[in-house]
Protein backbone atom coordinates (compact mmCIF):
# COMPACT_ATOMS: atom_id res chain seq x y z
CA UNK A 1 0.00 0.00 0.00
CA UNK A 2 1.26 3.47 -0.87
CA UNK A 3 2.32 5.52 2.14
CA UNK A 4 1.92 9.28 2.45
CA UNK A 5 2.79 12.06 4.87
CA UNK A 6 2.54 15.85 5.06
CA UNK A 7 5.18 18.57 5.14
CA UNK A 8 5.77 21.93 3.54
CA UNK A 9 7.30 21.20 0.15
CA UNK A 10 10.52 23.10 -0.46
CA UNK A 11 13.50 22.50 -2.70
CA UNK A 12 15.43 21.03 0.24
CA UNK A 13 12.58 18.70 1.21
CA UNK A 14 12.15 17.48 -2.37
CA UNK A 15 15.86 16.85 -2.90
CA UNK A 16 16.18 14.97 0.41
CA UNK A 17 13.10 12.80 -0.20
CA UNK A 18 14.53 9.30 -0.04
CA UNK A 19 13.74 6.34 -2.26
CA UNK A 20 11.86 3.54 -0.49
CA UNK A 21 10.77 0.03 -1.31
CA UNK A 22 7.41 1.31 -2.58
CA UNK A 23 6.01 4.48 -4.10
CA UNK A 24 4.89 7.12 -1.62
CA UNK A 25 3.48 10.68 -1.58
CA UNK A 26 4.41 13.81 0.36
CA UNK A 27 1.56 16.31 0.65
CA UNK A 28 2.09 20.03 1.05
CA UNK A 29 0.84 21.62 4.28
CA UNK A 30 0.44 25.01 2.62
CA UNK A 31 -1.58 24.15 -0.51
CA UNK A 32 -4.15 21.42 0.10
CA UNK A 33 -4.14 18.80 -2.66
CA UNK A 34 -0.60 19.59 -3.88
CA UNK A 35 2.00 16.88 -3.39
CA UNK A 36 5.21 15.13 -4.43
CA UNK A 37 5.21 11.51 -5.61
CA UNK A 38 8.45 9.57 -5.14
CA UNK A 39 8.62 6.39 -7.21
CA UNK A 40 10.48 3.24 -6.25
CA UNK A 41 12.90 4.03 -9.09
CA UNK A 42 13.71 7.44 -7.53
CA UNK A 43 11.72 9.53 -10.01
CA UNK A 44 10.07 12.54 -8.34
CA UNK A 45 6.94 14.14 -9.76
CA UNK A 46 4.52 16.80 -8.55
CA UNK A 47 0.85 15.77 -8.40
CA UNK A 48 -2.53 17.12 -7.34
CA UNK A 49 -5.58 15.35 -5.89
CA UNK A 50 -9.14 16.65 -5.82
CA UNK A 51 -12.75 15.55 -6.03
CA UNK A 52 -14.79 16.23 -9.17
CA UNK A 53 -17.93 18.38 -9.38
CA UNK A 54 -16.55 20.89 -6.90
CA UNK A 55 -15.94 18.42 -4.07
CA UNK A 56 -18.01 16.39 -1.62
CA UNK A 57 -17.15 13.05 -0.02
CA UNK A 58 -19.30 11.14 -2.48
CA UNK A 59 -17.57 12.67 -5.52
CA UNK A 60 -14.90 10.57 -7.28
CA UNK A 61 -11.31 11.43 -6.35
CA UNK A 62 -8.88 12.29 -9.11
CA UNK A 63 -5.10 12.41 -9.27
CA UNK A 64 -3.22 14.38 -11.94
CA UNK A 65 0.49 14.69 -12.63
CA UNK A 66 1.68 18.30 -12.70
CA UNK A 67 5.22 17.55 -13.92
CA UNK A 68 8.57 16.08 -12.96
CA UNK A 69 10.90 17.70 -10.48
CA UNK A 70 13.89 19.06 -12.36
CA UNK A 71 12.16 20.46 -15.41
CA UNK A 72 9.80 22.09 -12.87
CA UNK A 73 10.93 23.84 -9.70
CA UNK A 74 8.86 23.55 -6.52
CA UNK A 75 7.44 27.06 -6.93
CA UNK A 76 6.63 26.58 -10.61
CA UNK A 77 4.82 23.35 -9.76
CA UNK A 78 2.99 25.02 -6.86
CA UNK A 79 1.76 27.80 -9.16
CA UNK A 80 0.60 25.33 -11.80
CA UNK A 81 -1.07 23.13 -9.15
CA UNK A 82 -2.90 26.12 -7.65
CA UNK A 83 -4.44 26.95 -11.03
CA UNK A 84 -5.51 23.33 -11.62
CA UNK A 85 -6.97 22.97 -8.12
CA UNK A 86 -8.84 26.27 -8.61
CA UNK A 87 -10.37 24.91 -11.81
CA UNK A 88 -11.43 21.74 -9.98
CA UNK A 89 -13.02 23.79 -7.19
CA UNK A 90 -15.12 25.63 -9.77
CA UNK A 91 -16.54 22.36 -11.10
CA UNK A 92 -14.14 21.44 -13.87
CA UNK A 93 -12.29 18.11 -14.08
CA UNK A 94 -8.65 18.81 -15.09
CA UNK A 95 -7.69 15.12 -15.12
CA UNK A 96 -10.74 14.28 -17.23
CA UNK A 97 -9.93 17.11 -19.63
CA UNK A 98 -6.38 15.83 -20.00
CA UNK A 99 -7.58 12.26 -20.57
CA UNK A 100 -10.10 13.35 -23.18
CA UNK A 101 -7.46 15.36 -25.00
CA UNK A 102 -5.02 12.45 -24.88
CA UNK A 103 -7.59 10.05 -26.29
CA UNK A 104 -7.79 12.30 -29.34
CA UNK A 105 -4.00 12.60 -29.72
CA UNK A 106 -2.07 11.52 -32.78
CA UNK A 107 0.80 9.06 -32.74
CA UNK A 108 3.24 11.94 -33.20
CA UNK A 109 1.85 13.66 -30.10
CA UNK A 110 2.26 10.44 -28.11
CA UNK A 111 5.87 10.14 -29.31
CA UNK A 112 6.50 13.73 -28.18
CA UNK A 113 5.05 12.93 -24.75
CA UNK A 114 6.99 9.64 -24.55
CA UNK A 115 10.27 11.36 -25.34
CA UNK A 116 9.66 13.92 -22.59
CA UNK A 117 8.14 11.73 -19.87
CA UNK A 118 8.79 8.10 -20.85
CA UNK A 119 11.92 6.37 -22.12
CA UNK A 120 12.32 4.14 -19.09
CA UNK A 121 13.64 0.58 -18.89
CA UNK A 122 10.73 -1.87 -19.20
CA UNK A 123 12.16 -5.11 -17.78
CA UNK A 124 14.79 -6.60 -15.46
CA UNK A 125 16.37 -5.32 -12.29
CA UNK A 126 16.63 -1.77 -13.71
CA UNK A 127 12.91 -1.61 -14.54
CA UNK A 128 11.56 1.89 -14.07
CA UNK A 129 14.96 3.58 -14.33
CA UNK A 130 15.52 6.15 -17.05
CA UNK A 131 17.29 4.94 -20.17
CA UNK A 132 20.93 5.87 -20.58
CA UNK A 133 21.30 8.93 -22.84
CA UNK A 134 22.69 6.93 -25.78
CA UNK A 135 19.95 4.29 -25.45
CA UNK A 136 17.28 6.99 -25.38
CA UNK A 137 18.82 8.69 -28.42
CA UNK A 138 18.88 5.43 -30.41
CA UNK A 139 15.34 4.50 -29.35
CA UNK A 140 13.84 7.85 -30.28
CA UNK A 141 15.77 7.88 -33.57
CA UNK A 142 14.12 4.57 -34.54
CA UNK A 143 10.68 5.83 -33.52
CA UNK A 144 11.08 9.17 -35.30
CA UNK A 145 12.52 7.65 -38.48
CA UNK A 146 10.12 4.71 -38.86
CA UNK A 147 6.95 5.23 -36.78
CA UNK A 148 6.42 8.95 -37.32
CA UNK A 149 6.45 8.86 -41.15
CA UNK A 150 4.10 5.86 -41.36
CA UNK A 151 1.80 6.22 -38.34
CA UNK A 152 2.44 9.73 -37.01
CA UNK A 153 -0.74 11.23 -38.51
CA UNK A 154 -3.07 8.52 -37.12
CA UNK A 155 -5.07 8.85 -33.92
CA UNK A 156 -3.46 6.67 -31.25
CA UNK A 157 -6.80 5.14 -30.22
CA UNK A 158 -7.60 4.26 -33.83
CA UNK A 159 -4.45 2.24 -34.58
CA UNK A 160 -5.28 -1.47 -34.93
CA UNK A 161 -3.27 -4.68 -34.94
CA UNK A 162 -3.69 -4.71 -38.72
CA UNK A 163 -2.05 -1.28 -38.91
CA UNK A 164 0.91 -2.66 -36.95
CA UNK A 165 1.29 -5.62 -39.31
CA UNK A 166 1.24 -3.26 -42.31
CA UNK A 167 3.75 -1.00 -40.58
CA UNK A 168 6.17 -3.89 -39.98
CA UNK A 169 5.87 -4.99 -43.62
CA UNK A 170 6.58 -1.46 -44.84
CA UNK A 171 9.69 -1.08 -42.65
CA UNK A 172 10.90 -4.52 -43.72
CA UNK A 173 10.52 -3.55 -47.39
CA UNK A 174 12.48 -0.35 -46.86
CA UNK A 175 9.73 2.25 -47.24
CA UNK A 176 11.26 4.37 -44.47
CA UNK A 177 14.87 3.98 -45.63
CA UNK A 178 16.68 7.20 -46.49
CA UNK A 179 20.11 8.77 -46.83
CA UNK A 180 19.94 12.54 -46.29
CA UNK A 181 22.57 15.20 -45.79
CA UNK A 182 21.49 17.33 -42.81
CA UNK A 183 24.58 19.49 -42.31
CA UNK A 184 28.31 19.84 -42.90
CA UNK A 185 29.85 16.36 -42.74
CA UNK A 186 26.64 14.95 -41.26
CA UNK A 187 24.13 12.58 -42.79
CA UNK A 188 21.06 10.71 -41.56
CA UNK A 189 21.11 7.14 -42.84
CA UNK A 190 18.03 5.02 -42.11
CA UNK A 191 17.96 1.38 -43.15
CA UNK A 192 14.94 -0.86 -43.30
CA UNK A 193 14.87 -4.64 -43.29
CA UNK A 194 13.74 -7.38 -40.91
CA UNK A 195 16.16 -6.44 -38.15
CA UNK A 196 15.09 -2.80 -38.15
CA UNK A 197 11.42 -3.81 -38.14
CA UNK A 198 11.87 -6.14 -35.14
CA UNK A 199 13.68 -3.50 -33.13
CA UNK A 200 11.28 -0.67 -33.81
CA UNK A 201 8.16 -2.77 -33.19
CA UNK A 202 9.54 -3.61 -29.73
CA UNK A 203 10.06 0.11 -29.14
CA UNK A 204 6.56 0.80 -30.42
CA UNK A 205 5.05 -1.78 -28.06
CA UNK A 206 6.71 0.01 -25.13
CA UNK A 207 5.28 3.32 -26.35
CA UNK A 208 1.74 1.90 -26.50
CA UNK A 209 2.09 0.37 -23.02
CA UNK A 210 3.25 3.75 -21.73
CA UNK A 211 0.38 5.43 -23.57
CA UNK A 212 -2.16 3.11 -21.99
CA UNK A 213 -0.85 3.93 -18.51
CA UNK A 214 -1.28 7.64 -19.30
CA UNK A 215 -4.75 7.26 -20.91
CA UNK A 216 -3.73 7.93 -24.52
CA UNK A 217 -5.04 4.55 -25.65
CA UNK A 218 -7.15 1.75 -24.21
CA UNK A 219 -4.96 -1.17 -25.33
CA UNK A 220 -1.64 -2.08 -26.94
CA UNK A 221 -2.31 -3.14 -30.57
CA UNK A 222 1.20 -4.61 -30.91
CA UNK A 223 0.32 -7.39 -28.45
CA UNK A 224 -2.33 -8.86 -30.78
CA UNK A 225 -0.48 -8.24 -34.05
CA UNK A 226 1.02 -11.17 -35.95
CA UNK A 227 4.52 -9.74 -36.07
CA UNK A 228 7.90 -10.97 -34.94
CA UNK A 229 9.29 -9.02 -32.00
CA UNK A 230 12.38 -11.12 -31.19
CA UNK A 231 15.68 -11.39 -33.03
CA UNK A 232 16.91 -14.55 -34.70
CA UNK A 233 18.19 -17.09 -32.20
CA UNK A 234 20.98 -18.15 -34.55
CA UNK A 235 23.41 -15.31 -33.93
CA UNK A 236 26.24 -14.83 -36.40
CA UNK A 237 29.67 -15.71 -35.05
CA UNK A 238 33.05 -16.43 -36.59
CA UNK A 239 34.85 -19.75 -36.80
CA UNK A 240 38.51 -19.79 -35.79
CA UNK A 241 39.40 -19.99 -39.50
CA UNK A 242 37.43 -16.79 -40.08
CA UNK A 243 39.10 -15.14 -37.08
CA UNK A 244 42.45 -16.07 -38.68
CA UNK A 245 41.38 -14.27 -41.90
CA UNK A 246 40.35 -11.29 -39.83
CA UNK A 247 43.81 -11.21 -38.22
CA UNK A 248 45.48 -11.25 -41.63
CA UNK A 249 43.27 -8.36 -42.72
CA UNK A 250 44.24 -6.39 -39.60
CA UNK A 251 47.91 -6.88 -40.50
CA UNK A 252 47.41 -5.74 -44.11
CA UNK A 253 45.40 -2.66 -43.20
CA UNK A 254 47.92 -1.76 -40.49
CA UNK A 255 50.78 -2.13 -42.98
CA UNK A 256 48.99 0.30 -45.31
CA UNK A 257 49.21 2.99 -42.64
CA UNK A 258 45.78 2.76 -41.02
CA UNK A 259 45.20 4.67 -37.81
CA UNK A 260 46.75 2.54 -35.04
CA UNK A 261 43.93 3.45 -32.64
CA UNK A 262 41.35 1.91 -34.97
CA UNK A 263 43.40 -1.28 -35.31
CA UNK A 264 43.99 -1.56 -31.55
CA UNK A 265 40.29 -1.04 -30.80
CA UNK A 266 39.33 -3.68 -33.36
CA UNK A 267 41.83 -6.21 -31.98
CA UNK A 268 40.54 -5.67 -28.45
CA UNK A 269 36.99 -6.27 -29.66
CA UNK A 270 38.11 -9.66 -30.93
CA UNK A 271 40.22 -10.59 -27.90
CA UNK A 272 37.91 -9.48 -25.09
CA UNK A 273 34.34 -9.79 -26.36
CA UNK A 274 33.58 -6.34 -24.95
CA UNK A 275 30.85 -4.21 -26.46
CA UNK A 276 31.79 -1.68 -29.14
CA UNK A 277 31.81 1.43 -26.96
CA UNK A 278 33.18 -0.34 -23.88
CA UNK A 279 36.49 -0.45 -25.76
CA UNK A 280 36.17 2.75 -27.80
CA UNK A 281 35.33 4.76 -24.65
CA UNK A 282 37.79 2.88 -22.41
CA UNK A 283 39.51 5.09 -19.82
CA UNK A 284 43.02 4.56 -18.50
CA UNK A 285 41.88 4.09 -14.90
CA UNK A 286 39.46 1.33 -15.99
CA UNK A 287 42.35 -0.95 -16.96
CA UNK A 288 43.79 -3.00 -14.08
CA UNK A 289 46.82 -4.71 -15.60
CA UNK A 290 47.92 -6.18 -12.27
CA UNK A 291 44.73 -8.23 -11.94
CA UNK A 292 44.01 -8.52 -15.69
CA UNK A 293 40.62 -6.88 -15.24
CA UNK A 294 38.59 -4.16 -16.86
CA UNK A 295 36.87 -2.16 -14.12
CA UNK A 296 34.23 -0.30 -16.13
CA UNK A 297 32.62 2.70 -14.44
CA UNK A 298 29.45 2.36 -16.51
CA UNK A 299 28.22 -0.12 -19.12
CA UNK A 300 24.90 -1.25 -20.56
CA UNK A 301 24.40 -3.26 -17.34
CA UNK A 302 25.93 -0.68 -14.96
CA UNK A 303 29.31 -0.91 -13.27
CA UNK A 304 31.10 -4.04 -14.45
CA UNK A 305 34.30 -5.97 -13.78
CA UNK A 306 35.54 -8.07 -16.71
CA UNK A 307 38.64 -10.31 -17.02
CA UNK A 308 40.97 -10.29 -20.04
CA UNK A 309 43.79 -12.57 -21.15
CA UNK A 310 47.54 -12.22 -21.80
CA UNK A 311 47.32 -11.11 -25.46
CA UNK A 312 44.95 -8.28 -24.57
CA UNK A 313 47.13 -7.44 -21.56
CA UNK A 314 50.21 -7.14 -23.77
CA UNK A 315 48.40 -4.81 -26.15
CA UNK A 316 46.98 -2.74 -23.30
CA UNK A 317 50.36 -2.48 -21.62
CA UNK A 318 51.83 -1.06 -24.81
CA UNK A 319 48.98 1.44 -25.13
CA UNK A 320 49.24 2.53 -21.49
CA UNK A 321 52.86 3.57 -22.03
CA UNK A 322 51.54 6.37 -24.22
CA UNK A 323 48.59 7.42 -21.98
CA UNK A 324 48.39 7.93 -18.22
CA UNK A 325 44.93 9.51 -17.88
CA UNK A 326 41.67 10.17 -19.68
CA UNK A 327 40.52 8.07 -22.66
CA UNK A 328 42.87 5.30 -23.76
CA UNK A 329 41.88 6.14 -27.34
CA UNK A 330 41.42 9.93 -27.39
CA UNK A 331 39.88 11.74 -30.34
CA UNK A 332 42.20 13.27 -32.92
CA UNK A 333 40.63 16.64 -32.11
CA UNK A 334 38.70 17.76 -29.04
CA UNK A 335 38.22 16.09 -25.67
CA UNK A 336 36.17 13.04 -26.68
CA UNK A 337 37.13 9.49 -27.59
CA UNK A 338 38.25 8.17 -30.99
CA UNK A 339 35.32 7.36 -33.30
CA UNK A 340 37.05 6.62 -36.60
CA UNK A 341 36.71 2.83 -36.68
CA UNK A 342 33.85 2.66 -39.19
CA UNK A 343 35.90 3.03 -42.39
CA UNK A 344 38.72 0.81 -41.10
CA UNK A 345 36.25 -1.89 -40.11
CA UNK A 346 34.65 -1.81 -43.57
CA UNK A 347 38.08 -2.24 -45.16
CA UNK A 348 39.07 -5.08 -42.83
CA UNK A 349 35.88 -7.09 -43.34
CA UNK A 350 36.12 -6.64 -47.11
CA UNK A 351 39.71 -7.91 -47.16
CA UNK A 352 38.79 -10.84 -44.91
CA UNK A 353 35.76 -11.64 -47.11
CA UNK A 354 33.43 -11.40 -44.12
CA UNK A 355 30.47 -9.32 -45.40
CA UNK A 356 27.93 -8.30 -42.80
CA UNK A 357 30.22 -8.99 -39.85
CA UNK A 358 30.03 -6.25 -37.21
CA UNK A 359 32.05 -5.55 -34.05
CA UNK A 360 29.19 -7.13 -32.07
CA UNK A 361 29.75 -10.33 -34.06
CA UNK A 362 33.09 -10.59 -32.27
CA UNK A 363 31.25 -10.56 -28.95
CA UNK A 364 29.12 -13.51 -30.11
CA UNK A 365 32.32 -15.15 -31.35
CA UNK A 366 33.98 -15.03 -27.95
CA UNK A 367 30.85 -16.43 -26.30
CA UNK A 368 30.52 -19.28 -28.81
CA UNK A 369 34.26 -20.02 -28.62
CA UNK A 370 34.04 -20.16 -24.83
CA UNK A 371 31.07 -22.53 -24.66
CA UNK A 372 32.25 -24.77 -27.52
CA UNK A 373 35.65 -25.18 -25.83
CA UNK A 374 34.01 -26.41 -22.63
CA UNK A 375 33.76 -23.29 -20.47
CA UNK A 376 30.83 -23.23 -18.07
CA UNK A 377 28.03 -20.81 -18.93
CA UNK A 378 28.53 -18.87 -15.71
CA UNK A 379 32.19 -18.22 -16.56
CA UNK A 380 31.27 -17.23 -20.11
CA UNK A 381 28.78 -14.77 -18.65
CA UNK A 382 31.51 -13.40 -16.39
CA UNK A 383 33.82 -12.80 -19.34
CA UNK A 384 31.07 -11.05 -21.33
CA UNK A 385 29.64 -9.10 -18.40
CA UNK A 386 26.09 -10.38 -18.86
CA UNK A 387 23.38 -9.18 -16.48
CA UNK A 388 21.49 -12.49 -16.62
CA UNK A 389 20.28 -13.16 -13.08
CA UNK A 390 21.50 -16.73 -12.82
CA UNK A 391 24.91 -16.04 -14.36
CA UNK A 392 25.29 -12.93 -12.23
CA UNK A 393 24.25 -14.78 -9.07
CA UNK A 394 26.80 -17.54 -9.65
CA UNK A 395 29.58 -15.16 -10.60
CA UNK A 396 28.91 -12.96 -7.57
CA UNK A 397 29.69 -15.84 -5.23
CA UNK A 398 32.70 -17.50 -6.84
CA UNK A 399 36.26 -16.31 -6.87
CA UNK A 400 37.40 -14.25 -9.83
CA UNK A 401 40.29 -16.65 -10.46
CA UNK A 402 38.16 -19.21 -12.37
CA UNK A 403 36.66 -16.57 -14.66
CA UNK A 404 40.09 -15.07 -15.26
CA UNK A 405 41.49 -18.48 -16.17
CA UNK A 406 38.52 -19.04 -18.47
CA UNK A 407 39.21 -15.69 -20.15
CA UNK A 408 42.82 -16.72 -20.68
CA UNK A 409 41.88 -20.06 -22.24
CA UNK A 410 39.30 -18.57 -24.60
CA UNK A 411 41.48 -15.62 -25.53
CA UNK A 412 44.34 -17.99 -26.37
CA UNK A 413 42.21 -19.59 -29.08
CA UNK A 414 41.27 -16.22 -30.56
CA UNK A 415 44.75 -14.73 -30.24
CA UNK A 416 46.25 -17.75 -31.98
CA UNK A 417 43.80 -17.39 -34.85
CA UNK A 418 44.47 -13.65 -35.12
CA UNK A 419 48.20 -14.40 -35.30
CA UNK A 420 47.62 -17.03 -38.03
CA UNK A 421 49.09 -19.98 -36.08
CA UNK A 422 47.90 -23.52 -36.75
CA UNK A 423 44.21 -23.59 -35.98
CA UNK A 424 44.01 -27.40 -36.14
CA UNK A 425 46.74 -27.77 -33.50
CA UNK A 426 44.94 -25.33 -31.23
CA UNK A 427 41.68 -27.24 -31.59
CA UNK A 428 43.43 -30.53 -30.72
CA UNK A 429 44.95 -28.96 -27.60
CA UNK A 430 41.55 -27.60 -26.60
CA UNK A 431 39.95 -31.02 -26.99
CA UNK A 432 42.64 -32.63 -24.80
CA UNK A 433 42.24 -29.90 -22.18
CA UNK A 434 38.52 -30.61 -21.67
CA UNK A 435 37.98 -34.09 -20.15
CA UNK A 436 34.56 -35.68 -20.17
CA UNK A 437 34.12 -35.01 -16.48
CA UNK A 438 33.83 -31.26 -17.28
CA UNK A 439 30.72 -31.86 -19.37
CA UNK A 440 29.23 -34.09 -16.69
CA UNK A 441 30.03 -31.52 -14.02
CA UNK A 442 28.34 -28.74 -16.00
CA UNK A 443 25.27 -30.90 -16.63
CA UNK A 444 24.88 -31.92 -12.97
CA UNK A 445 25.51 -28.37 -11.78
CA UNK A 446 22.90 -26.97 -14.17
CA UNK A 447 20.34 -29.53 -12.98
CA UNK A 448 21.00 -28.73 -9.33
CA UNK A 449 20.89 -24.97 -9.85
CA UNK A 450 17.57 -25.18 -11.69
CA UNK A 451 16.03 -26.77 -8.57
CA UNK A 452 17.73 -24.67 -5.89
CA UNK A 453 17.54 -21.11 -4.62
CA UNK A 454 20.43 -18.86 -5.71
CA UNK A 455 21.52 -17.38 -2.37
CA UNK A 456 25.26 -17.21 -1.69
CA UNK A 457 25.46 -19.89 1.02
CA UNK A 458 23.44 -22.44 -0.94
CA UNK A 459 25.41 -21.83 -4.16
CA UNK A 460 28.72 -22.46 -2.42
CA UNK A 461 27.36 -25.69 -0.95
CA UNK A 462 26.04 -26.90 -4.32
CA UNK A 463 29.34 -26.12 -6.07
CA UNK A 464 31.32 -27.96 -3.39
CA UNK A 465 29.04 -31.03 -3.55
CA UNK A 466 29.07 -31.28 -7.34
CA UNK A 467 32.84 -30.86 -7.59
CA UNK A 468 33.40 -33.49 -4.90
CA UNK A 469 31.13 -35.99 -6.65
CA UNK A 470 32.72 -35.48 -10.09
CA UNK A 471 36.45 -35.44 -9.27
Secondary structure as UniProt FT lines:
FT   STRAND          3..7
FT   HELIX           11..16
FT   STRAND          24..28
FT   TURN            32..33
FT   STRAND          34..38
FT   TURN            40..41
FT   STRAND          44..51
FT   TURN            53..54
FT   TURN            57..58
FT   STRAND          61..69
FT   TURN            70..71
FT   HELIX           74..89
FT   TURN            90..91
FT   HELIX           94..103
FT   HELIX           107..117
FT   TURN            125..128
FT   HELIX           133..142
FT   HELIX           143..147
FT   HELIX           148..151
FT   TURN            152..153
FT   HELIX           156..158
FT   HELIX           161..172
FT   TURN            173..176
FT   STRAND          178..183
FT   TURN            184..185
FT   STRAND          186..190
FT   HELIX           194..213
FT   TURN            214..215
FT   HELIX           221..224
FT   HELIX           240..255
FT   TURN            256..257
FT   HELIX           260..272
FT   HELIX           276..280
FT   HELIX           284..286
FT   STRAND          287..288
FT   TURN            289..292
FT   STRAND          293..299
FT   TURN            300..301
FT   STRAND          302..307
FT   HELIX           310..320
FT   TURN            321..322
FT   TURN            328..329
FT   HELIX           341..351
FT   TURN            352..353
FT   TURN            355..356
FT   HELIX           359..372
FT   TURN            373..374
FT   HELIX           377..384
FT   HELIX           389..396
FT   HELIX           400..418
FT   TURN            419..420
FT   HELIX           423..433
FT   HELIX           436..451
FT   HELIX           456..469
//
